[in-house]
Amino acid sequence: MLSCKQATELMSQEQDRRLTLVERIGLRLHVMICSACASYRAQMAFLRQACRRLGSGGGL
């Protein structure tokens, strides 16, 4: 099982590269049982989407 530190590192890395199947499964399992990491992942997704909108001139 991944630690929270490992999970957040993988969440960051998945912005730059495609995770391996083992990494994706481990991360998915961790996020399913860890509400803090699930929240962190949701926040990252929100920020990523907001940055894309700002970058395309769409605004928030």
PyMOL commands that set and color helices and strands:
alter all, ss='L'
color gray80, all
select helices_A, chain A and resi 4-13+21-33+35-55
alter helices_A, ss='H'
color red, helices_A
deselect
rebuild
show_as cartoon
